[in-house]
Amino acid sequence: MESLASDVSAHIHTTIFLVSNLDCPSYNSAIEETLYALRPKPISVSPSIVSQWVTVRHAPSLAESAVTKALTKAGFEICDIVRDS
């Protein structure tokens, strides 16, 4: 069973977006709603108004460009992206 869990987690990507205008607590829920509406749905979305980073854990089938487009369309400004290696 442990091997199966490690196989699944090995295929999960973590992409972190620096959002310059993430400065209001209500934006957290807006970001979560926006990203959880994507298909395939992200595994987790963790916005932080303190750091202005949005951490997204997702399957490889959810393209970074789809997340970027959704955030931009919702009015968020992405300054940087950090990808897991």
N, C-alpha and C positions, 0 to 999 in steps of 0.2 A: 504494500500500500504506500509506503514512504517513497518508493521509486516512482510510482504514478504521480504523486504530488509534486515531486521534483521535476518530472517531465513536463507537467502542465505549467509550473511556474517558470520553466526555462523558455517557454514560448510566450510569456507575457512581456510586453514592452512597457517601459516607463518613459514618458516624454514630459518635460517640464517647460512651461511657457512663462516668460516674464511679461506681465501685463502692466503697462505703465499707468493705466487709469483704473487700476483695481484699488480704490481708496475708500470704499463705502461698504459697510457690512451687508447691505442688501444685495450687493453685487455677487456675493457668494452663492446665494440661491439662484440668481439669474444665470450664472455660469453653469451651475449644476444642472438646471433645467435645460439649458441650451445643449450641453454635451450629452446628457442622458437621452436626448431625443435622437441622437445619431444612431445609425444602424451600420454595423453592429454596435451595440451599446458599450461604452467603456466599462471596465471592471470597477474602477473607482475614480472619482474626481475630488481633488482636495485643494480648493483655493485658499490662499492666505493673504489677508489684507495687510498684514505686518510686513511680509517679505515681497508681496506682489507677485508671487509665483503661483502657478496653477499646475499641480502635479496630476497627470492622467496616466493611469495604468490601463492598458488595453491590449487586445489581441492584435497580431500583426495585420489582420485584415481590415482594421480601422486605420486608414491612412492618416499620417500627421497632417497632410494637406487638408483633409476633411475637417479636422479639429481646428486648424488655423482658419479656414474659411468660415466655420460656424462662429468662432469667437469674434472674428472681424465683422461678420454680418450683424452680430448682436451689439456692435459698437465698441468692442474692446480693442485696444492697441497693443499688438505683440511686438516687443522690442528684441527678444532673444528666445532661442529654443535650445534646450539641452536634451540630448538623446542618450539613452542607455547604450552601452557598447556591447 
